[in-house]
Amino acid sequence: MSPNKLDETASGVYIISATPFSDNGAIDFDSTDRLVDFYIENGVSGITVLGIMGEAQKMAPEESVAFLERVMKRAGSTVPVVVGVSDPGLDNMVRLSKTSMELGAAGVMIAPLVGLATEEKVYNYFSQVFAALGDDIPVCYQDYPQATRTEISVPLFNRMVADFDQLVMLKHEECPGLYKVSKVRQASDEGLRRVSILCGNGGLYLPQELARGADGAMTGFAFPEMLVAVVALFRAGEVDRAEDLFDAYLPLVRHEQQPGFGLALRKETLHRRGIIASPKVRAPGPSLTATDREELRRLIVRVEKNVEKL
């Protein structure tokens, strides 16, 4: 079991890890080692694996476990590792959750089933999930209605916080969603058990989310050092410096957030930075043209010049 279980105090940057593949589509474990080292060296507070960005939906169960084993071996107890375990089958979810915790994971991340049409269905679904997982597995609720087509209101989320102690984190990705960040944090300020709020969407709205009470980011931007520095500057009260740094990287943040295409850009950037050997995205998935690659190169050069001016 993990000595650093996920809890309500989690903050900072929990980077969403890519899954490196070789050109033939097999998991590249050497690149996995470099990627974990890269994230830790850049100061992340935690690593999240097997999420949507990690292409978990394209991996066989045994591949997911093999990748997780490699990440855990490399990360050790240096930083907590959160595992995406969302699955239409509850038994499959429970199996991967328990395996993850046995391997030393800090907790699991779960999104609701696709298309739950009412809040009663959302609540009932998570009642089953928490009962099946038991009391010892901390859970991050992944609120990403753009992908799941399932929305959760602030009152329902707060009801779940009150009813299920295992729920310790909100991964917030609703868009627009700044109001939700404000209201969830307001509830904890007024006496509800406080949970961690980490935000996704590539970090596109990170400064505003931090200002509204988020504890950090859980996203996969290919320059994690920016995310780490922005969160640290906000914590230190240097809000203008944080926003200046964020603004310098904004062209790349925005570019990576292209729906259905951003993962290929993110992997290409990690490849260009010498972290992963191949930018391969498993099929079905996008690949970059020569024009796409030149466009990205130019953006990276311009961002680096912007950062040098700060």
C-alpha positions, 0 to 999 in steps of 0.5 A: 500500500502507498505510504502517501495516500491521496487526501484532501490536502493535495495541491500543486501540479499532478501532471497527467502522463502520456503513455510513450509508444514506439513507432510500432505501437508497443509501450516504450518502457525506456521512454517511460523511465525518462518521462517519469524522471522528467516530471519529477525533475521539473517539480511536480507534486504528483503524477496521474497515469492511464487517463484520457491523455494516457490513451488508456482506452486503447490499452489491453488490461495487462498493458495498463498494469505493466505500464503502471508497474514501470511508473511505480518502480521509477517514481517509487515514493518520490511523488504520489501516483494517481491511476485513472480506472474509469471503466464501464464494467464495475468489476474491471474498475475495482480490479484495476483499483485494487491492483493499483493500490497494491502496487503503491498508487496513492489513489484512483481517478474515476469519471462517471459513466457516459451519458448518465441523464439525471443527477439521481443516476450519477449519485446512485452510480457513485454509491455503487462505486464507493461501496465496491471499492471500500473505505481504503481507496481514495478517489478523485472525481473526474468532472469532464462533461465534454467527454462523458456527456454527464454533468454534476451540479455543485449541490450534488457534488457537495452531497457526495462529499458529505456522504462519501469520505473516500471522495477527496479530490475534484478534477475540474474540467467543466467548461465554462466552469470557473463558477463551479470552482468558486462554489465548491470552495465556498462550501468548504469555507462554510463548513463542508469537508474541504476537498482538493480541487485540481484543474485540467483543460491543458491549464488553459484557465489556470490563473483564474482557477487558482484565483478562485480557490483551486489547489493546483492543476492536473493536466498534461501540458508538455512544459510542466515547469511552467505549471509548477512555477505558476502555482508556486508564484500564486502561493507566494502571492506573486500573482502578476508574475505568475500571470506574466509567466503563464501568458508567455506560454499561452500560445502553446497552451492554446495550441495543445488544446485543439480537440482531437489533435492536442495529444499528437502535439503534446507527444511531438513536443515531448519528443522534441524535448528529448523525453520520449523516443517517438511521438506515436499516438496509437490508432485511431489517432492523429499524426502530424504533417510536415506543416503541423510540425513546422508550425509547432516548431515556430510556436516553441521558438517564439514561446522560448523567446517570450520566456527569456524576456521575463 
